[in-house]
Amino acid sequence: MGETRNIRLIHGRYRLLDQIGRGGMGEVWRARDESLGRHVAVKCLKPLGPQRDQSFTRVLRERFRREARVAAALQHRGVTVVHDFGEYEGILYLVMELLEGRNLSQLLEDNRHHPLPVDDIVDMAEQVAAALAYTHEQGIVHRDLKPANIVRLADGTAKICDFGIARLGHDIGFTARLTGTGVAMGTPHYMSPEQIGGTHVDQRSDLYSLGCVLYEIATGAPPFDLDDAWAVLVGHRDTPPEPPRNHRPELPAYVEQIILDLLAKDPGQRPGDARELGRRLAGGRLGRGAYVPTVRAPQVEPRTDTRVVAGEPLSREPRLPSWTRGMTTGHKATGGAGLRLAPPDSAAGLSGEWIPRPAADARATPPERAERPTPAPELLATLASRHHAGLSLGRLGRWAEAGEVHRAVAAEREHALGPDHPDTLASRYEVAFSLSRTGRAADALREYRRVVEGRERALGPEHPETLGARQEVAYVMGKLGRHLEAHQVYTSVLAARERTMGPEHPDTLRCRHNLAFNLSRLGRLEDSYRMASEVADARARVLGPEHPDTLVTRCEVGYTLGQLGRWSEALRAYREVAEARARALGPDHPDTLAARYEVGISLGRLGRSAEALTLYRDLIDDRTRVSGPTDPETLRARHGLGVNLGRMARWEEALAEARDVCAIRERVLGEDHLDTLVSRREVAVGLGWLGRWQDALAEYRKVAAARERVLGEAHPDTLASRNDEAHCLEQVGRGVEAVELYRRVAELRERGQNRG
């Protein structure tokens, strides 16, 4: 965050002196309030520079102000005081009291990760319980309680930090993601089962997190101190914690019982509230004997693996689901950082050590790999920076520019590192992705195949990154209308994922989702509906019913219902998804708005075009406010508006809307972009309904020629456009040409079916 360092004086009042902390959301500075002559702490969030998506920054500002006001309203000796907040030169900041002390993570590090004294544990627990009781009574849940967020001052006072900021991180998406779209908010070593499952979170979730904190400061390690990220989460969800006195026999029995009760899987089995927790702590400390809790947590027997392996005893460890294999964990809070898992093709480069997959004969190392000189670290750093710049361009929707950057970086990485180095292949992957996003599906397919071949050589045919690239091959095949070939690839990848990762690993479920999508394009609608429903149920079970991945699959269920003509059920499904996304992601999140668009599609198909018009007009207003008038999704909503104007026989208005949208799409996306061609076809439809068949013919021919260039002559969309052209020829009296064109379309369609 070099931008923050260049700002020494905020609003002429807060002078930044030195940095005292840094995390995933920004930096904390010791500063001087020049107006009041006192030292304060200033938390500067990551900058909102022009490179950020504008919808992102608008939502961030709005929620920052909301959460900052919440934090500033809290007045309790156990909660950090927020003095002021605002924005300066694109940086959002909070001004807080400057705490002179150490957080619990630092105290554990100072103590070399040995447990803290019992008196200190009980004292800290009582103070934190009192602070939580106050905040919970204000209706506020912290959601990210961990050792790094609890500070002990020099006089022994305990303070909880970052109320509101944790929620802000969740809303905006700063927190680490464990799948493509994230699991739940919080630091994994301290997450409650309900956070992991995506179910309702209330004050009892904070009590669970506090139980994890107390377990760690009482034993020196969190309750599920595992090296596997998903195993940590599944431990919280399914596995009873080992009693703390197994690690530390001298720990008082009442402290152990309180910690275990806080760690109950069922929120109803935990202490009723923080006040009750405080009473139990005080009673134990004063020696009033064992405190009998209102509800006792049931004792759960660990599940064991019943398989017998010759020569080995039965394991008594809980058997974790197969999808926990292969995941890696990051630092616990004692290390000062949250868990962060990057997907195979993330922005994170692999420019450190790289060990190629060994050949069958280990001595048969290719000479060029053995002799390649080690590239200069400066070069690798420069290439990594340019790779990140390409990713940023993509996030802004500037895919053509992103593709050029990635293509240049790929060439230089190939020269410096070799064609099969993971960094080279990561750049090649991004080249392919950019080509796909700019409508160049055939070029993307060639590039993805190069990536697959390289990863098979370097990593092996069943490595997750190899399978990820093969899955993209199938996706692009689908874009090209080669759905049968895509089906074969998806089926092969799915079998490998189930074999190596298990049937309920998120990547396996993602592949099954794509397979269900492709089945619908093959016309196997009942199979698609059945598979999508199964994936939706599995994702709800593994990730939670309102997890973004679960809702994506529920959208696919809605789509298939529509294709089956069951539009009333599709409408209900889309409305449920829209409501769930509004709750989980916010009303202005792109996924929420996308679900509302599908509601409009369903209304139109049910003949309820007047309702669809109202929905689309509201959606256009919201899309314009969030993303701007030329954003592709704003234009998609305007396209839907035009279609429904036509359904209501308001063809002059429909034609004007279609022409306007087509012109903007051509300027923003390009004349051969598939969305532009959809709009151009809508222009032709309007011209036809107004009886202007000669003009319509010219537009239909432009669409057909462009689709043939982009998709190929036998693609279903190209053939549909040629049929449109033939229909127009009939309308203008050129029947012989129309018959010849219909015959050619039939031959191409039959040839494609025979090839499949």
LONUGU-915299 format. One record per residue (C-alpha): x, z, y; residue in one letter. Coordinates in steps of 0.05 Angstrom, whole numbers, padded with zeros to 5 digits, always signed. Layout:
BEGIN
XZYa;...
//
This chain:
BEGIN
+00000+00000+00000m;+00051-00023+00050g;-00005-00034+00101e;-00017+00041+00106t;+00056+00055+00121r;+00053+00009+00181n;-00004+00050+00211i;+00027+00112+00242r;-00030+00133+00288l;-00103+00127+00269i;-00152+00120+00327h;-00101+00151+00373g;-00114+00218+00339r;-00086+00226+00268y;-00011+00215+00264r;+00013+00202+00193l;+00076+00241+00179l;+00094+00234+00105d;+00061+00213+00041q;+00043+00272-00005i;+00004+00237-00059g;-00015+00170-00088r;-00067+00149-00140g;-00112+00093-00164g;-00155+00093-00101m;-00103+00101-00047g;-00054+00149-00014e;-00056+00219+00015v;-00014+00233+00077w;+00004+00297+00113r;-00016+00283+00185a;-00023+00317+00252r;-00090+00319+00288d;-00065+00306+00359e;-00131+00327+00390s;-00135+00396+00358l;-00060+00407+00345g;-00067+00422+00271r;-00040+00392+00207h;-00089+00356+00162v;-00089+00313+00100a;-00111+00241+00109v;-00134+00203+00047k;-00127+00128+00059c;-00165+00084+00011l;-00139+00016-00011k;-00140-00033+00047p;-00199-00078+00060l;-00158-00139+00081g;-00186-00209+00089p;-00163-00225+00018q;-00219-00182-00010r;-00286-00210-00027d;-00332-00196+00032q;-00390-00171-00011s;-00341-00121-00041f;-00320-00095+00027t;-00391-00089+00053r;-00414-00049-00007v;-00351-00006-00004l;-00361+00011+00069r;-00433+00029+00059e;-00420+00074-00001r;-00358+00104+00030f;-00398+00128+00090r;-00452+00156+00045r;-00404+00194-00001e;-00361+00218+00057a;-00422+00248+00090r;-00439+00283+00025v;-00369+00311+00020a;-00368+00332+00093a;-00432+00371+00084a;-00402+00417+00031l;-00382+00485+00058q;-00353+00531+00005h;-00286+00566-00001r;-00276+00533-00069g;-00287+00462-00043v;-00238+00423+00000t;-00264+00416+00071v;-00274+00345+00098v;-00265+00343+00174h;-00275+00270+00191d;-00279+00200+00162f;-00278+00128+00187g;-00245+00060+00184e;-00183+00036+00220y;-00153-00034+00215e;-00186-00047+00149g;-00169+00020+00117i;-00222+00072+00101l;-00198+00143+00110y;-00219+00215+00100l;-00190+00273+00141v;-00188+00337+00100m;-00159+00406+00105e;-00085+00406+00085l;-00078+00448+00022l;-00013+00486+00013e;-00010+00495-00062g;-00004+00461-00130r;-00057+00427-00172n;-00065+00448-00244l;-00028+00387-00269s;+00032+00406-00227q;+00027+00478-00250l;+00029+00456-00322l;+00089+00411-00308e;+00124+00469-00272d;+00111+00510-00334n;+00138+00455-00379r;+00068+00445-00408h;+00066+00515-00436h;-00002+00550-00429p;-00016+00589-00365l;-00024+00665-00367p;-00092+00688-00391v;-00108+00725-00326d;-00094+00662-00287d;-00138+00621-00333i;-00197+00668-00326v;-00187+00675-00250d;-00185+00600-00240m;-00245+00590-00286a;-00287+00640-00247e;-00269+00609-00180q;-00283+00538-00204v;-00349+00561-00236a;-00370+00591-00169a;-00353+00527-00132a;-00390+00484-00183l;-00450+00530-00179a;-00453+00517-00104y;-00445+00442-00108t;-00493+00435-00166h;-00545+00472-00126e;-00536+00420-00072q;-00553+00367-00124g;-00481+00341-00128i;-00443+00326-00192v;-00368+00316-00188h;-00362+00268-00248r;-00286+00268-00250d;-00264+00341-00257l;-00193+00345-00283k;-00130+00387-00272p;-00105+00341-00216a;-00170+00354-00177n;-00164+00430-00178i;-00113+00461-00130v;-00088+00532-00130r;-00067+00555-00061l;-00009+00602-00047a;-00058+00661-00040d;-00090+00646-00107g;-00152+00611-00081t;-00176+00553-00125a;-00203+00490-00091k;-00238+00430-00121i;-00218+00364-00090c;-00248+00294-00086d;-00323+00308-00086f;-00357+00242-00070g;-00293+00202-00079i;-00300+00203-00154a;-00370+00175-00148r;-00345+00123-00099l;-00293+00100-00148g;-00347+00093-00201h;-00393+00053-00156d;-00341+00005-00132i;-00302-00002-00196g;-00234+00027-00179f;-00232+00068-00243t;-00196+00044-00305a;-00235-00002-00351r;-00232+00004-00426l;-00268-00061-00442t;-00279-00125-00404g;-00330-00092-00360t;-00316-00018-00367g;-00344+00039-00407v;-00359+00097-00362a;-00331+00132-00303m;-00282+00190-00309g;-00213+00206-00336t;-00217+00197-00412p;-00184+00262-00432h;-00237+00301-00393y;-00299+00257-00402m;-00364+00285-00430s;-00398+00252-00490p;-00456+00230-00445e;-00408+00195-00397q;-00377+00159-00456i;-00445+00139-00484g;-00471+00116-00416g;-00530+00163-00419t;-00557+00210-00365h;-00503+00251-00331v;-00519+00317-00296d;-00485+00383-00278q;-00472+00398-00351r;-00424+00340-00354s;-00380+00376-00302d;-00383+00438-00347l;-00357+00398-00406y;-00300+00370-00363s;-00284+00441-00341l;-00282+00461-00414g;-00229+00407-00425c;-00189+00432-00366v;-00192+00504-00390l;-00172+00482-00461y;-00111+00447-00432e;-00087+00504-00388i;-00100+00553-00445a;-00063+00514-00499t;-00017+00466-00462g;-00054+00403-00485a;-00125+00374-00476p;-00174+00382-00534p;-00163+00311-00560f;-00089+00299-00548d;-00085+00231-00582l;-00043+00170-00569d;-00101+00121-00580d;-00148+00111-00521a;-00211+00097-00561w;-00194+00154-00608a;-00194+00201-00548v;-00264+00177-00529l;-00290+00181-00600v;-00260+00250-00606g;-00302+00273-00547h;-00363+00238-00575r;-00359+00256-00649d;-00305+00306-00668t;-00309+00382-00661p;-00248+00408-00622p;-00198+00451-00658e;-00208+00524-00636p;-00159+00541-00580p;-00134+00604-00617r;-00106+00559-00672n;-00056+00538-00619h;-00051+00605-00583r;-00071+00666-00626p;-00065+00716-00569e;-00120+00681-00529l;-00180+00729-00522p;-00238+00713-00568a;-00288+00710-00511y;-00246+00658-00474v;-00243+00615-00537e;-00318+00621-00548q;-00333+00601-00475i;-00287+00540-00480i;-00319+00518-00546l;-00389+00527-00517d;-00370+00486-00457l;-00345+00431-00504l;-00411+00426-00542a;-00429+00353-00555k;-00502+00365-00537d;-00510+00384-00463p;-00566+00430-00483g;-00518+00472-00525q;-00472+00486-00465r;-00481+00544-00416p;-00544+00530-00377g;-00508+00525-00310d;-00444+00546-00274a;-00475+00612-00252r;-00485+00631-00325e;-00414+00611-00339l;-00389+00656-00283g;-00429+00715-00311r;-00399+00705-00380r;-00328+00701-00353l;-00338+00764-00311a;-00369+00801-00370g;-00311+00783-00415g;-00258+00801-00363r;-00290+00869-00351l;-00289+00884-00426g;-00364+00890-00435r;-00357+00863-00505g;-00375+00796-00532a;-00425+00759-00489y;-00481+00727-00530v;-00497+00659-00501p;-00568+00636-00490t;-00557+00579-00539v;-00505+00575-00592r;-00470+00510-00607a;-00480+00490-00680p;-00419+00487-00724q;-00407+00415-00744v;-00368+00398-00806e;-00317+00343-00793p;-00333+00277-00828r;-00280+00259-00878t;-00255+00195-00909d;-00281+00196-00980t;-00235+00141-01005r;-00181+00163-01054v;-00114+00129-01048v;-00070+00133-01109a;-00016+00186-01100g;-00044+00212-01034e;-00089+00272-01020p;-00155+00263-00987l;-00149+00265-00911s;-00187+00320-00877r;-00182+00286-00810e;-00247+00257-00781p;-00248+00184-00795r;-00254+00146-00730l;-00292+00080-00727p;-00251+00018-00742s;-00256-00007-00671w;-00209+00049-00648t;-00150+00015-00681r;-00099-00020-00638g;-00117+00014-00572m;-00065+00050-00530t;-00072+00109-00485t;-00041+00124-00418g;-00020+00188-00385h;-00062+00251-00390k;-00079+00282-00323a;-00017+00325-00330t;+00021+00261-00317g;-00017+00248-00254g;-00049+00183-00274a;-00114+00163-00309g;-00118+00120-00371l;-00111+00047-00357r;-00120-00007-00409l;-00107-00079-00390a;-00142-00135-00427p;-00097-00186-00462p;-00097-00235-00404d;-00098-00186-00347s;-00057-00187-00284a;-00005-00144-00318a;+00056-00186-00335g;+00100-00177-00396l;+00166-00190-00362s;+00201-00132-00397g;+00226-00134-00468e;+00195-00187-00512w;+00205-00190-00587i;+00180-00256-00617p;+00140-00255-00681r;+00192-00262-00737p;+00193-00325-00777a;+00188-00325-00853a;+00264-00328-00854d;+00289-00278-00803a;+00354-00317-00797r;+00318-00380-00775a;+00316-00362-00701t;+00309-00424-00659p;+00375-00438-00624p;+00343-00447-00555e;+00310-00377-00560r;+00376-00345-00581a;+00417-00380-00528e;+00369-00375-00469r;+00403-00335-00413p;+00369-00272-00388t;+00332-00290-00323p;+00347-00250-00261a;+00299-00191-00250p;+00287-00216-00179e;+00261-00283-00206l;+00215-00248-00255l;+00188-00203-00199a;+00176-00263-00155t;+00139-00300-00210l;+00097-00238-00226a;+00079-00233-00152s;+00058-00306-00150r;+00018-00296-00215h;-00020-00239-00180h;-00031-00284-00120a;-00063-00335-00165g;-00109-00282-00195l;-00129-00260-00125s;-00147-00332-00106l;-00190-00335-00168g;-00226-00271-00151r;-00243-00303-00083l;-00272-00363-00119g;-00216-00409-00096r;-00205-00436-00166w;-00171-00502-00149a;-00118-00466-00108e;-00111-00413-00162a;-00100-00467-00214g;-00044-00498-00173e;-00009-00431-00165v;-00014-00415-00240h;+00010-00485-00259r;+00072-00477-00216a;+00086-00407-00243v;+00075-00431-00315a;+00127-00486-00306a;+00179-00438-00277e;+00165-00384-00330r;+00173-00436-00385e;+00240-00456-00356h;+00263-00383-00348a;+00232-00350-00408l;+00213-00404-00457g;+00147-00438-00475p;+00124-00384-00523d;+00140-00323-00481h;+00077-00281-00469p;+00085-00288-00393d;+00089-00363-00398t;+00028-00364-00442l;-00009-00316-00395a;+00002-00367-00339s;-00021-00424-00383r;-00083-00384-00400y;-00099-00376-00326e;-00088-00451-00315v;-00140-00464-00369a;-00188-00413-00340f;-00183-00445-00271s;-00195-00514-00299l;-00257-00487-00334s;-00283-00456-00270r;-00274-00522-00231t;-00315-00561-00282g;-00255-00594-00317r;-00275-00571-00386a;-00237-00625-00425a;-00172-00609-00388d;-00185-00534-00399a;-00193-00546-00473l;-00125-00580-00479r;-00092-00523-00441e;-00125-00469-00483y;-00103-00504-00546r;-00031-00502-00522r;-00039-00427-00510v;-00068-00417-00580v;-00010-00454-00612e;+00042-00415-00573g;+00010-00348-00588r;+00004-00364-00661e;+00078-00377-00663r;+00098-00318-00621a;+00046-00265-00639l;+00013-00289-00703g;-00055-00322-00717p;-00094-00256-00718e;-00063-00222-00658h;-00117-00201-00608p;-00089-00246-00554e;-00087-00306-00601t;-00160-00292-00620l;-00178-00285-00547g;-00150-00354-00532a;-00185-00384-00592r;-00250-00354-00568q;-00240-00390-00501e;-00229-00455-00539v;-00297-00446-00571a;-00329-00429-00504y;-00302-00492-00471v;-00324-00534-00531m;-00393-00508-00517g;-00387-00529-00444k;-00370-00599-00470l;-00432-00600-00513g;-00391-00595-00577r;-00431-00536-00602h;-00421-00548-00676l;-00345-00547-00668e;-00353-00485-00624a;-00394-00452-00678h;-00339-00463-00729q;-00286-00433-00684v;-00330-00373-00665y;-00345-00360-00739t;-00271-00362-00756s;-00252-00316-00698v;-00308-00268-00714l;-00285-00262-00787a;-00214-00247-00763a;-00238-00196-00712r;-00282-00160-00763e;-00223-00159-00812r;-00171-00133-00762t;-00212-00092-00713m;-00277-00075-00748g;-00349-00097-00738p;-00363-00052-00678e;-00300-00062-00637h;-00320-00085-00567p;-00281-00151-00576d;-00316-00164-00642t;-00383-00152-00609l;-00364-00199-00552r;-00348-00253-00602c;-00415-00242-00637r;-00449-00246-00569h;-00416-00314-00556n;-00435-00338-00625l;-00508-00319-00612a;-00505-00357-00546f;-00478-00418-00582n;-00530-00415-00636l;-00584-00423-00584s;-00549-00486-00558r;-00549-00513-00629l;-00624-00504-00631g;-00621-00447-00680r;-00664-00404-00636l;-00689-00354-00687e;-00618-00342-00712d;-00594-00334-00641s;-00650-00285-00624y;-00636-00244-00687r;-00561-00241-00675m;-00567-00226-00600a;-00616-00169-00616s;-00567-00141-00667e;-00509-00144-00617v;-00551-00112-00563a;-00568-00054-00609d;-00495-00046-00631a;-00470-00047-00559r;-00522+00004-00539a;-00499+00048-00596r;-00424+00040-00583v;-00422+00032-00507l;-00489+00060-00484g;-00557+00028-00468p;-00540+00014-00395e;-00468-00009-00405h;-00457-00077-00371p;-00439-00110-00437d;-00503-00084-00469t;-00544-00112-00411l;-00509-00180-00415v;-00531-00185-00488t;-00601-00163-00470r;-00601-00220-00420c;-00583-00267-00476e;-00642-00239-00516v;-00686-00256-00456g;-00658-00326-00452y;-00671-00340-00526t;-00742-00313-00519l;-00753-00362-00463g;-00726-00420-00505q;-00774-00399-00560l;-00830-00405-00509g;-00842-00330-00508r;-00837-00326-00433w;-00878-00263-00424s;-00829-00226-00469e;-00770-00258-00433a;-00798-00236-00366l;-00805-00165-00391r;-00734-00166-00418a;-00704-00192-00353y;-00743-00142-00311r;-00717-00085-00354e;-00646-00110-00347v;-00654-00117-00272a;-00679-00046-00266e;-00624-00019-00311a;-00570-00056-00272r;-00598-00030-00206a;-00592+00041-00233r;-00524+00032-00264a;-00490-00016-00216l;-00531-00014-00152g;-00585-00061-00124p;-00534-00107-00091d;-00487-00115-00150h;-00480-00189-00170p;-00504-00174-00241d;-00567-00141-00215t;-00581-00201-00170l;-00568-00248-00229a;-00621-00212-00270a;-00670-00219-00213r;-00656-00294-00212y;-00675-00297-00286e;-00740-00260-00270v;-00755-00317-00222g;-00741-00369-00275i;-00790-00334-00322s;-00844-00329-00269l;-00837-00404-00255g;-00843-00420-00329r;-00905-00378-00334l;-00937-00419-00278g;-00932-00360-00229r;-00895-00402-00177s;-00923-00365-00117a;-00893-00300-00143e;-00829-00337-00159a;-00825-00363-00087l;-00831-00292-00060t;-00778-00267-00108l;-00730-00325-00091y;-00738-00315-00016r;-00721-00241-00022d;-00663-00258-00068l;-00636-00310-00020i;-00638-00258+00036d;-00600-00208-00007d;-00550-00259-00033r;-00536-00283+00038t;-00527-00212+00063r;-00481-00193+00005v;-00442-00257-00008s;-00456-00306+00049g;-00500-00368+00056p;-00452-00416+00019t;-00437-00372-00041d;-00453-00409-00106p;-00503-00355-00127e;-00539-00358-00060t;-00545-00433-00070l;-00570-00423-00141r;-00626-00380-00114a;-00642-00433-00062r;-00644-00485-00118h;-00695-00441-00154g;-00736-00438-00091l;-00737-00514-00086g;-00757-00523-00159v;-00817-00478-00149n;-00837-00513-00085l;-00840-00576-00127g;-00882-00541-00180r;-00932-00525-00125m;-00932-00600-00105a;-00898-00584-00038r;-00851-00643-00049w;-00829-00656+00022e;-00805-00584+00028e;-00775-00587-00042a;-00736-00650-00025l;-00710-00621+00040a;-00686-00558+00004e;-00653-00598-00051a;-00616-00643-00002r;-00591-00584+00038d;-00567-00547-00024v;-00535-00610-00052c;-00497-00623+00013a;-00470-00552+00015i;-00451-00553-00058r;-00415-00619-00050e;-00375-00590+00008r;-00360-00522-00024v;-00355-00540-00098l;-00340-00614-00099g;-00381-00676-00112e;-00370-00674-00188d;-00383-00600-00198h;-00439-00589-00248l;-00480-00548-00199d;-00474-00604-00147t;-00500-00653-00199l;-00559-00608-00216v;-00578-00609-00142s;-00569-00684-00137r;-00615-00692-00196r;-00666-00648-00161e;-00661-00694-00101v;-00677-00753-00147a;-00736-00716-00177v;-00765-00704-00108g;-00756-00777-00088l;-00791-00799-00151g;-00851-00753-00139w;-00856-00781-00069l;-00858-00852-00098g;-00788-00872-00072r;-00764-00897-00140w;-00709-00943-00115q;-00676-00885-00078d;-00687-00840-00138a;-00653-00892-00183l;-00590-00891-00139a;-00586-00815-00144e;-00598-00813-00219y;-00543-00865-00229r;-00494-00823-00188k;-00510-00762-00231v;-00503-00800-00296a;-00436-00831-00276a;-00408-00764-00253a;-00431-00729-00316r;-00400-00784-00358e;-00333-00774-00322r;-00335-00698-00328v;-00370-00686-00394l;-00363-00751-00432g;-00413-00805-00449e;-00444-00769-00508a;-00454-00701-00476h;-00528-00680-00479p;-00531-00673-00402d;-00501-00743-00394t;-00552-00772-00442l;-00608-00736-00406a;-00585-00768-00341s;-00584-00837-00373r;-00655-00825-00397n;-00674-00808-00325d;-00641-00872-00302e;-00680-00912-00355a;-00746-00880-00333h;-00731-00901-00261c;-00716-00973-00283l;-00785-00975-00315e;-00817-00950-00251q;-00786-01006-00210v;-00806-01060-00260g;-00739-01071-00294r;-00765-01058-00364g;-00714-01100-00403v;-00656-01060-00372e;-00694-00995-00387a;-00703-01013-00460v;-00630-01030-00467e;-00609-00964-00436l;-00657-00924-00480y;-00627-00959-00542r;-00556-00942-00519r;-00575-00869-00508v;-00606-00865-00578a;-00543-00895-00610e;-00498-00846-00574l;-00542-00787-00594r;-00545-00809-00667e;-00469-00820-00668r;-00458-00750-00641g;-00505-00720-00693q;-00470-00757-00750n;-00402-00735-00725r;-00428-00663-00725g;
//
